Amino acid sequence: MNSRPESARLGQTGERLAQAFLEDLGYRFVGRNWHCTQGELDLIMLDGDELVFVEVKTRRGEGSGRAGESVSSKKTARLLGSAEWYIAQHTEHQERVWRCDLVAITMSGSTQQPKILHVVNAIVTG
């Protein structure tokens, strides 16, 4: 079982990997770990003119389940609420189209070489 500090380190590593992966695709970094009463936004990026809120899920191996499987309906609601709160607080983004993506990272094998899955517009209402 992972200790809290180890789990936090894994999450931070995943966020750095996700940011680098998205930047390689041409996304621009806006922010990381933004908190509000609704929850936390792992990464905030720009894809062209579109604002992208990125939920990053990182796991060690697939024995604990695939990274993307851990986004519950409660987490989805909190993420969407956080995104709306962010836009309300940052007027420079209020006219932008926005979406929520998922980057699922599985660290596998003895080398811990990551497998990265990016799902565009993965988190929607309804």
Contacts in CASP RR format, 6 or more apart in sequence:
PFRMAT RR
TARGET T0000
AUTHOR 0000-0000-0000
METHOD contacts of the structure
MODEL  1
MNSRPESARLGQTGERLAQAFLEDLGYRFVGRNWHCTQGELDLIMLDGDE
LVFVEVKTRRGEGSGRAGESVSSKKTARLLGSAEWYIAQHTEHQERVWRC
DLVAITMSGSTQQPKILHVVNAIVTG
2 10 0 8 1.000
2 60 0 8 1.000
10 58 0 8 1.000
10 60 0 8 1.000
10 107 0 8 1.000
11 56 0 8 1.000
11 58 0 8 1.000
13 58 0 8 1.000
13 107 0 8 1.000
14 56 0 8 1.000
14 58 0 8 1.000
14 105 0 8 1.000
14 114 0 8 1.000
15 32 0 8 1.000
15 33 0 8 1.000
15 42 0 8 1.000
15 43 0 8 1.000
15 56 0 8 1.000
15 58 0 8 1.000
17 58 0 8 1.000
17 105 0 8 1.000
17 114 0 8 1.000
17 116 0 8 1.000
18 42 0 8 1.000
18 43 0 8 1.000
18 54 0 8 1.000
18 56 0 8 1.000
18 103 0 8 1.000
18 105 0 8 1.000
18 116 0 8 1.000
19 29 0 8 1.000
19 32 0 8 1.000
19 43 0 8 1.000
19 45 0 8 1.000
21 103 0 8 1.000
21 116 0 8 1.000
21 118 0 8 1.000
22 43 0 8 1.000
22 45 0 8 1.000
22 52 0 8 1.000
22 54 0 8 1.000
22 103 0 8 1.000
22 118 0 8 1.000
23 29 0 8 1.000
25 118 0 8 1.000
26 47 0 8 1.000
27 45 0 8 1.000
27 46 0 8 1.000
27 47 0 8 1.000
27 48 0 8 1.000
27 52 0 8 1.000
28 45 0 8 1.000
28 46 0 8 1.000
28 48 0 8 1.000
29 43 0 8 1.000
29 44 0 8 1.000
29 45 0 8 1.000
30 44 0 8 1.000
30 45 0 8 1.000
30 46 0 8 1.000
30 51 0 8 1.000
31 43 0 8 1.000
31 44 0 8 1.000
31 45 0 8 1.000
32 42 0 8 1.000
32 43 0 8 1.000
32 44 0 8 1.000
33 40 0 8 1.000
33 41 0 8 1.000
33 42 0 8 1.000
34 40 0 8 1.000
34 41 0 8 1.000
34 44 0 8 1.000
34 82 0 8 1.000
34 86 0 8 1.000
36 82 0 8 1.000
36 85 0 8 1.000
36 86 0 8 1.000
36 89 0 8 1.000
37 85 0 8 1.000
38 78 0 8 1.000
38 81 0 8 1.000
38 82 0 8 1.000
38 84 0 8 1.000
38 85 0 8 1.000
39 78 0 8 1.000
39 79 0 8 1.000
39 81 0 8 1.000
39 82 0 8 1.000
40 82 0 8 1.000
41 53 0 8 1.000
41 54 0 8 1.000
41 79 0 8 1.000
41 82 0 8 1.000
41 83 0 8 1.000
41 86 0 8 1.000
42 54 0 8 1.000
42 55 0 8 1.000
42 56 0 8 1.000
43 53 0 8 1.000
43 54 0 8 1.000
43 56 0 8 1.000
43 103 0 8 1.000
44 51 0 8 1.000
44 52 0 8 1.000
44 53 0 8 1.000
44 54 0 8 1.000
44 86 0 8 1.000
45 51 0 8 1.000
45 52 0 8 1.000
45 54 0 8 1.000
46 52 0 8 1.000
49 96 0 8 1.000
49 97 0 8 1.000
50 96 0 8 1.000
50 97 0 8 1.000
50 98 0 8 1.000
50 99 0 8 1.000
51 87 0 8 1.000
51 93 0 8 1.000
51 96 0 8 1.000
51 97 0 8 1.000
51 98 0 8 1.000
51 99 0 8 1.000
52 98 0 8 1.000
52 99 0 8 1.000
52 100 0 8 1.000
52 101 0 8 1.000
53 79 0 8 1.000
53 82 0 8 1.000
53 83 0 8 1.000
53 86 0 8 1.000
53 98 0 8 1.000
53 99 0 8 1.000
53 100 0 8 1.000
53 101 0 8 1.000
54 100 0 8 1.000
54 101 0 8 1.000
54 102 0 8 1.000
54 103 0 8 1.000
55 71 0 8 1.000
55 75 0 8 1.000
55 79 0 8 1.000
55 100 0 8 1.000
55 101 0 8 1.000
55 102 0 8 1.000
55 103 0 8 1.000
55 122 0 8 1.000
55 123 0 8 1.000
56 102 0 8 1.000
56 103 0 8 1.000
56 105 0 8 1.000
57 67 0 8 1.000
57 68 0 8 1.000
57 70 0 8 1.000
57 71 0 8 1.000
57 102 0 8 1.000
57 103 0 8 1.000
57 104 0 8 1.000
57 105 0 8 1.000
58 67 0 8 1.000
58 104 0 8 1.000
58 105 0 8 1.000
58 106 0 8 1.000
58 107 0 8 1.000
59 65 0 8 1.000
59 66 0 8 1.000
59 67 0 8 1.000
59 70 0 8 1.000
59 105 0 8 1.000
59 106 0 8 1.000
59 107 0 8 1.000
60 106 0 8 1.000
60 107 0 8 1.000
60 108 0 8 1.000
60 112 0 8 1.000
61 106 0 8 1.000
61 107 0 8 1.000
61 108 0 8 1.000
61 109 0 8 1.000
62 106 0 8 1.000
62 108 0 8 1.000
66 104 0 8 1.000
66 106 0 8 1.000
67 104 0 8 1.000
67 105 0 8 1.000
67 106 0 8 1.000
67 117 0 8 1.000
68 102 0 8 1.000
68 104 0 8 1.000
68 117 0 8 1.000
71 102 0 8 1.000
71 122 0 8 1.000
71 123 0 8 1.000
76 123 0 8 1.000
79 100 0 8 1.000
79 123 0 8 1.000
80 100 0 8 1.000
80 123 0 8 1.000
80 125 0 8 1.000
83 98 0 8 1.000
83 100 0 8 1.000
86 93 0 8 1.000
87 93 0 8 1.000
87 94 0 8 1.000
87 96 0 8 1.000
87 98 0 8 1.000
88 94 0 8 1.000
99 120 0 8 1.000
99 121 0 8 1.000
100 121 0 8 1.000
100 122 0 8 1.000
100 123 0 8 1.000
100 124 0 8 1.000
101 118 0 8 1.000
101 119 0 8 1.000
101 120 0 8 1.000
101 121 0 8 1.000
101 122 0 8 1.000
101 123 0 8 1.000
102 117 0 8 1.000
102 118 0 8 1.000
102 119 0 8 1.000
102 122 0 8 1.000
102 123 0 8 1.000
103 116 0 8 1.000
103 117 0 8 1.000
103 118 0 8 1.000
103 119 0 8 1.000
104 116 0 8 1.000
104 117 0 8 1.000
104 119 0 8 1.000
105 114 0 8 1.000
105 115 0 8 1.000
105 116 0 8 1.000
105 117 0 8 1.000
106 114 0 8 1.000
106 115 0 8 1.000
106 117 0 8 1.000
107 113 0 8 1.000
107 114 0 8 1.000
108 114 0 8 1.000
108 115 0 8 1.000
END
